[in-house]
Amino acid sequence: MAGLVRKAVHQFAKDHVLFPLLAGPSAVPCLLGNLTANALRNVWAHTVIFCGHFPGDVQTFTEDEIEGETRGQWYERQIQGSANLEGGSLFHVLSGNLGHQIEHHLFPDLPSNRYAEVAPRVRDICARYGLPYVTGPLWRQYASMWGRVLRHALP
């Protein structure tokens, strides 16, 4: 935890103190630009991550359900517990290729630029074995995700 705090403080000081000071007379625009960029990055990351984990068609699992699962069951849970986002090449670059969340969960060590290459094969395997391959455009996954969050937030 101390390492995380140290890294966060270092990054904050760099973005919001050092760079504005180095900008001299442009310190205020530099600071405002850094604040804006960090806020936009955080909103974008939140959107992509939440849309890959919480749309309505994605399943959740309790610790009891995963206890003693086989390797095959682990892969099945990765497919059922995540969702992809559809978009063009630019969208996937801007999301760090995490619009391919299913492939990311199945192959965590695979370089992210390879997810699009394996996605059609994963989709075919899902169809062959009757597994859901949850995917959709960002706007639909975003609406579905907020619907789920609000459903669980209300008594």
C-alpha atoms as an extended CHARMM CRD file, in Angstrom:
* protein
*
       155  EXT
         1         1  MET       CA              0.0000000000        0.0000000000        0.0000000000  PROA      1               0.0000000000
         2         2  ALA       CA              2.8480000000        2.3780000000        0.8230000000  PROA      2               0.0000000000
         3         3  GLY       CA              4.2900000000        1.8550000000       -2.6660000000  PROA      3               0.0000000000
         4         4  LEU       CA              0.9550000000        2.7520000000       -4.2620000000  PROA      4               0.0000000000
         5         5  VAL       CA              0.6240000000        5.9160000000       -2.1780000000  PROA      5               0.0000000000
         6         6  ARG       CA              4.2220000000        6.9040000000       -2.9610000000  PROA      6               0.0000000000
         7         7  LYS       CA              3.6260000000        6.4120000000       -6.6900000000  PROA      7               0.0000000000
         8         8  ALA       CA              0.3560000000        8.4020000000       -6.6100000000  PROA      8               0.0000000000
         9         9  VAL       CA              1.9700000000       11.2980000000       -4.7300000000  PROA      9               0.0000000000
        10        10  HSD       CA              4.9150000000       11.3030000000       -7.1440000000  PROA      10              0.0000000000
        11        11  GLN       CA              2.5960000000       11.3790000000      -10.1830000000  PROA      11              0.0000000000
        12        12  PHE       CA              0.3950000000       14.0890000000       -8.6520000000  PROA      12              0.0000000000
        13        13  ALA       CA              3.4330000000       16.2600000000       -7.8600000000  PROA      13              0.0000000000
        14        14  LYS       CA              4.8080000000       15.7940000000      -11.3690000000  PROA      14              0.0000000000
        15        15  ASP       CA              1.5120000000       16.6050000000      -13.1370000000  PROA      15              0.0000000000
        16        16  HSD       CA              0.2820000000       19.3920000000      -10.8840000000  PROA      16              0.0000000000
        17        17  VAL       CA              3.4440000000       21.0200000000       -9.5070000000  PROA      17              0.0000000000
        18        18  LEU       CA              6.5750000000       20.2340000000      -11.5470000000  PROA      18              0.0000000000
        19        19  PHE       CA              5.1810000000       20.5140000000      -15.0820000000  PROA      19              0.0000000000
        20        20  PRO       CA              3.2690000000       23.7470000000      -14.3800000000  PROA      20              0.0000000000
        21        21  LEU       CA              6.4130000000       25.2340000000      -12.7970000000  PROA      21              0.0000000000
        22        22  LEU       CA              8.4660000000       24.2050000000      -15.8230000000  PROA      22              0.0000000000
        23        23  ALA       CA              5.8460000000       25.8470000000      -18.0610000000  PROA      23              0.0000000000
        24        24  GLY       CA              6.7090000000       29.2280000000      -16.5280000000  PROA      24              0.0000000000
        25        25  PRO       CA              4.2670000000       31.8770000000      -17.7300000000  PROA      25              0.0000000000
        26        26  SER       CA              1.9820000000       29.1100000000      -19.0520000000  PROA      26              0.0000000000
        27        27  ALA       CA              1.7470000000       27.4520000000      -15.6360000000  PROA      27              0.0000000000
        28        28  VAL       CA             -2.0050000000       27.9780000000      -15.2210000000  PROA      28              0.0000000000
        29        29  PRO       CA             -2.9450000000       26.6400000000      -18.6950000000  PROA      29              0.0000000000
        30        30  CYS       CA             -0.5460000000       23.7200000000      -18.1220000000  PROA      30              0.0000000000
        31        31  LEU       CA             -2.1290000000       22.9200000000      -14.7510000000  PROA      31              0.0000000000
        32        32  LEU       CA             -5.6530000000       23.2000000000      -16.1730000000  PROA      32              0.0000000000
        33        33  GLY       CA             -4.6780000000       21.0190000000      -19.1350000000  PROA      33              0.0000000000
        34        34  ASN       CA             -3.2170000000       18.3620000000      -16.8520000000  PROA      34              0.0000000000
        35        35  LEU       CA             -6.2850000000       18.4250000000      -14.5910000000  PROA      35              0.0000000000
        36        36  THR       CA             -8.5890000000       18.1290000000      -17.6090000000  PROA      36              0.0000000000
        37        37  ALA       CA             -6.5450000000       15.3200000000      -19.1780000000  PROA      37              0.0000000000
        38        38  ASN       CA             -6.4470000000       13.3580000000      -15.9120000000  PROA      38              0.0000000000
        39        39  ALA       CA            -10.1910000000       13.7720000000      -15.3640000000  PROA      39              0.0000000000
        40        40  LEU       CA            -11.0070000000       12.6850000000      -18.9280000000  PROA      40              0.0000000000
        41        41  ARG       CA             -8.6480000000        9.7020000000      -18.6820000000  PROA      41              0.0000000000
        42        42  ASN       CA            -10.2650000000        8.5980000000      -15.4210000000  PROA      42              0.0000000000
        43        43  VAL       CA            -13.8020000000        8.8920000000      -16.8260000000  PROA      43              0.0000000000
        44        44  TRP       CA            -12.7770000000        6.9880000000      -19.9790000000  PROA      44              0.0000000000
        45        45  ALA       CA            -11.0100000000        4.2430000000      -17.9850000000  PROA      45              0.0000000000
        46        46  HSD       CA            -14.0280000000        3.9180000000      -15.6670000000  PROA      46              0.0000000000
        47        47  THR       CA            -16.3730000000        3.6470000000      -18.6470000000  PROA      47              0.0000000000
        48        48  VAL       CA            -14.3420000000        0.9870000000      -20.4580000000  PROA      48              0.0000000000
        49        49  ILE       CA            -13.6460000000       -1.0530000000      -17.3240000000  PROA      49              0.0000000000
        50        50  PHE       CA            -17.2070000000       -0.9610000000      -15.9780000000  PROA      50              0.0000000000
        51        51  CYS       CA            -18.6870000000       -1.7520000000      -19.4170000000  PROA      51              0.0000000000
        52        52  GLY       CA            -16.4240000000       -4.7890000000      -19.6070000000  PROA      52              0.0000000000
        53        53  HSD       CA            -17.4710000000       -6.1430000000      -16.2110000000  PROA      53              0.0000000000
        54        54  PHE       CA            -20.9900000000       -5.0210000000      -15.2700000000  PROA      54              0.0000000000
        55        55  PRO       CA            -23.4490000000       -4.9870000000      -18.1990000000  PROA      55              0.0000000000
        56        56  GLY       CA            -26.7440000000       -6.7170000000      -17.4370000000  PROA      56              0.0000000000
        57        57  ASP       CA            -25.8870000000       -9.8890000000      -19.3780000000  PROA      57              0.0000000000
        58        58  VAL       CA            -22.6470000000      -10.5150000000      -17.4870000000  PROA      58              0.0000000000
        59        59  GLN       CA            -22.7850000000      -13.0160000000      -14.6500000000  PROA      59              0.0000000000
        60        60  THR       CA            -21.3120000000      -12.6110000000      -11.2030000000  PROA      60              0.0000000000
        61        61  PHE       CA            -20.0830000000      -15.4350000000       -9.0250000000  PROA      61              0.0000000000
        62        62  THR       CA            -19.8220000000      -15.9710000000       -5.2770000000  PROA      62              0.0000000000
        63        63  GLU       CA            -16.7210000000      -17.3770000000       -3.6320000000  PROA      63              0.0000000000
        64        64  ASP       CA            -18.6650000000      -20.5560000000       -2.8460000000  PROA      64              0.0000000000
        65        65  GLU       CA            -19.4970000000      -21.0080000000       -6.5420000000  PROA      65              0.0000000000
        66        66  ILE       CA            -15.8630000000      -20.8640000000       -7.6160000000  PROA      66              0.0000000000
        67        67  GLU       CA            -14.4380000000      -22.9960000000       -4.8340000000  PROA      67              0.0000000000
        68        68  GLY       CA            -12.8640000000      -26.1160000000       -6.3020000000  PROA      68              0.0000000000
        69        69  GLU       CA            -13.5690000000      -25.1400000000       -9.9030000000  PROA      69              0.0000000000
        70        70  THR       CA            -11.7120000000      -26.9940000000      -12.6300000000  PROA      70              0.0000000000
        71        71  ARG       CA             -9.5200000000      -25.2940000000      -15.2020000000  PROA      71              0.0000000000
        72        72  GLY       CA            -12.3260000000      -25.6120000000      -17.7400000000  PROA      72              0.0000000000
        73        73  GLN       CA            -14.8090000000      -24.0470000000      -15.3230000000  PROA      73              0.0000000000
        74        74  TRP       CA            -12.3710000000      -21.1740000000      -14.7620000000  PROA      74              0.0000000000
        75        75  TYR       CA            -12.3110000000      -20.4450000000      -18.5100000000  PROA      75              0.0000000000
        76        76  GLU       CA            -16.0990000000      -20.6800000000      -18.6650000000  PROA      76              0.0000000000
        77        77  ARG       CA            -16.3790000000      -18.1980000000      -15.7750000000  PROA      77              0.0000000000
        78        78  GLN       CA            -14.0330000000      -15.7720000000      -17.5410000000  PROA      78              0.0000000000
        79        79  ILE       CA            -16.3190000000      -15.8250000000      -20.5830000000  PROA      79              0.0000000000
        80        80  GLN       CA            -19.5340000000      -15.4820000000      -18.5790000000  PROA      80              0.0000000000
        81        81  GLY       CA            -18.1330000000      -12.8110000000      -16.2720000000  PROA      81              0.0000000000
        82        82  SER       CA            -16.9900000000      -10.2680000000      -18.8310000000  PROA      82              0.0000000000
        83        83  ALA       CA            -18.2200000000       -8.4300000000      -21.9240000000  PROA      83              0.0000000000
        84        84  ASN       CA            -16.7040000000       -6.9160000000      -25.0260000000  PROA      84              0.0000000000
        85        85  LEU       CA            -17.2310000000       -3.5000000000      -26.5500000000  PROA      85              0.0000000000
        86        86  GLU       CA            -17.6480000000       -3.1830000000      -30.2860000000  PROA      86              0.0000000000
        87        87  GLY       CA            -15.8150000000       -0.4440000000      -32.1200000000  PROA      87              0.0000000000
        88        88  GLY       CA            -13.3170000000        0.3740000000      -34.8010000000  PROA      88              0.0000000000
        89        89  SER       CA             -9.5450000000        0.3160000000      -34.6680000000  PROA      89              0.0000000000
        90        90  LEU       CA             -9.2930000000        3.8130000000      -33.1690000000  PROA      90              0.0000000000
        91        91  PHE       CA            -11.7560000000        2.8980000000      -30.4170000000  PROA      91              0.0000000000
        92        92  HSD       CA             -9.6970000000       -0.1490000000      -29.4930000000  PROA      92              0.0000000000
        93        93  VAL       CA             -6.4410000000        1.8240000000      -29.4980000000  PROA      93              0.0000000000
        94        94  LEU       CA             -8.0160000000        4.4810000000      -27.2520000000  PROA      94              0.0000000000
        95        95  SER       CA             -9.2740000000        1.7940000000      -24.8650000000  PROA      95              0.0000000000
        96        96  GLY       CA             -5.9340000000       -0.0050000000      -24.7170000000  PROA      96              0.0000000000
        97        97  ASN       CA             -7.6820000000       -2.8750000000      -26.5080000000  PROA      97              0.0000000000
        98        98  LEU       CA             -9.7280000000       -3.5150000000      -23.3610000000  PROA      98              0.0000000000
        99        99  GLY       CA            -12.8820000000       -3.4500000000      -25.4490000000  PROA      99              0.0000000000
       100       100  HSD       CA            -11.8740000000       -7.1140000000      -25.8760000000  PROA      100             0.0000000000
       101       101  GLN       CA            -12.4790000000       -7.8150000000      -22.1930000000  PROA      101             0.0000000000
       102       102  ILE       CA            -13.4210000000      -11.4850000000      -22.7130000000  PROA      102             0.0000000000
       103       103  GLU       CA            -10.1290000000      -12.1950000000      -24.4660000000  PROA      103             0.0000000000
       104       104  HSD       CA             -8.2770000000      -10.1550000000      -21.8350000000  PROA      104             0.0000000000
       105       105  HSD       CA             -9.7320000000      -12.3650000000      -19.0950000000  PROA      105             0.0000000000
       106       106  LEU       CA             -9.0710000000      -15.6060000000      -20.9650000000  PROA      106             0.0000000000
       107       107  PHE       CA             -5.5090000000      -14.7260000000      -21.9390000000  PROA      107             0.0000000000
       108       108  PRO       CA             -4.1410000000      -12.2290000000      -19.3750000000  PROA      108             0.0000000000
       109       109  ASP       CA             -0.5650000000      -12.6850000000      -20.5840000000  PROA      109             0.0000000000
       110       110  LEU       CA             -1.3530000000      -12.1070000000      -24.2690000000  PROA      110             0.0000000000
       111       111  PRO       CA             -0.2670000000       -8.6810000000      -25.5800000000  PROA      111             0.0000000000
       112       112  SER       CA             -3.3930000000       -6.5370000000      -25.8890000000  PROA      112             0.0000000000
       113       113  ASN       CA             -2.8180000000       -5.8190000000      -29.5850000000  PROA      113             0.0000000000
       114       114  ARG       CA             -3.4910000000       -9.5300000000      -30.2620000000  PROA      114             0.0000000000
       115       115  TYR       CA             -6.9860000000       -9.6400000000      -28.6880000000  PROA      115             0.0000000000
       116       116  ALA       CA             -8.7410000000       -8.6990000000      -31.9490000000  PROA      116             0.0000000000
       117       117  GLU       CA             -6.9140000000      -11.5350000000      -33.6950000000  PROA      117             0.0000000000
       118       118  VAL       CA             -8.1300000000      -14.2270000000      -31.2810000000  PROA      118             0.0000000000
       119       119  ALA       CA            -11.6340000000      -12.7850000000      -30.7480000000  PROA      119             0.0000000000
       120       120  PRO       CA            -13.2750000000      -14.5100000000      -33.7650000000  PROA      120             0.0000000000
       121       121  ARG       CA            -11.9510000000      -17.8910000000      -32.6030000000  PROA      121             0.0000000000
       122       122  VAL       CA            -13.1810000000      -17.3090000000      -29.0540000000  PROA      122             0.0000000000
       123       123  ARG       CA            -16.5870000000      -16.2670000000      -30.4020000000  PROA      123             0.0000000000
       124       124  ASP       CA            -16.7630000000      -19.4420000000      -32.5290000000  PROA      124             0.0000000000
       125       125  ILE       CA            -15.9010000000      -21.6400000000      -29.5460000000  PROA      125             0.0000000000
       126       126  CYS       CA            -18.5840000000      -19.9130000000      -27.4740000000  PROA      126             0.0000000000
       127       127  ALA       CA            -21.1650000000      -20.5180000000      -30.1990000000  PROA      127             0.0000000000
       128       128  ARG       CA            -20.1040000000      -24.1530000000      -30.5520000000  PROA      128             0.0000000000
       129       129  TYR       CA            -20.5270000000      -24.8340000000      -26.8090000000  PROA      129             0.0000000000
       130       130  GLY       CA            -23.5540000000      -22.6200000000      -26.1910000000  PROA      130             0.0000000000
       131       131  LEU       CA            -21.6950000000      -20.0780000000      -24.0770000000  PROA      131             0.0000000000
       132       132  PRO       CA            -22.7350000000      -16.4270000000      -24.1160000000  PROA      132             0.0000000000
       133       133  TYR       CA            -20.3620000000      -14.0390000000      -25.8570000000  PROA      133             0.0000000000
       134       134  VAL       CA            -21.6050000000      -10.7230000000      -24.5210000000  PROA      134             0.0000000000
       135       135  THR       CA            -20.6990000000       -7.8810000000      -26.8490000000  PROA      135             0.0000000000
       136       136  GLY       CA            -22.2200000000       -4.6380000000      -28.0010000000  PROA      136             0.0000000000
       137       137  PRO       CA            -21.5540000000       -1.0110000000      -28.8170000000  PROA      137             0.0000000000
       138       138  LEU       CA            -20.3160000000        1.2440000000      -26.0430000000  PROA      138             0.0000000000
       139       139  TRP       CA            -23.6160000000        3.1300000000      -25.6840000000  PROA      139             0.0000000000
       140       140  ARG       CA            -25.6020000000       -0.0940000000      -25.1810000000  PROA      140             0.0000000000
       141       141  GLN       CA            -23.1270000000       -1.6400000000      -22.7420000000  PROA      141             0.0000000000
       142       142  TYR       CA            -22.9450000000        1.6920000000      -20.8640000000  PROA      142             0.0000000000
       143       143  ALA       CA            -26.7430000000        1.9250000000      -20.5060000000  PROA      143             0.0000000000
       144       144  SER       CA            -26.9360000000       -1.7290000000      -19.4710000000  PROA      144             0.0000000000
       145       145  MET       CA            -24.1530000000       -1.2690000000      -16.9250000000  PROA      145             0.0000000000
       146       146  TRP       CA            -25.8200000000        1.7580000000      -15.3110000000  PROA      146             0.0000000000
       147       147  GLY       CA            -29.1370000000       -0.0900000000      -15.2800000000  PROA      147             0.0000000000
       148       148  ARG       CA            -27.5110000000       -2.9060000000      -13.3520000000  PROA      148             0.0000000000
       149       149  VAL       CA            -25.6900000000       -0.5780000000      -10.9530000000  PROA      149             0.0000000000
       150       150  LEU       CA            -28.8910000000        1.3400000000      -10.1990000000  PROA      150             0.0000000000
       151       151  ARG       CA            -30.8910000000       -1.8930000000       -9.7400000000  PROA      151             0.0000000000
       152       152  HSD       CA            -28.4050000000       -3.0830000000       -7.1330000000  PROA      152             0.0000000000
       153       153  ALA       CA            -28.1390000000        0.3330000000       -5.4670000000  PROA      153             0.0000000000
       154       154  LEU       CA            -31.8310000000        0.5930000000       -4.7070000000  PROA      154             0.0000000000
       155       155  PRO       CA            -33.3810000000       -1.1880000000       -1.7180000000  PROA      155             0.0000000000
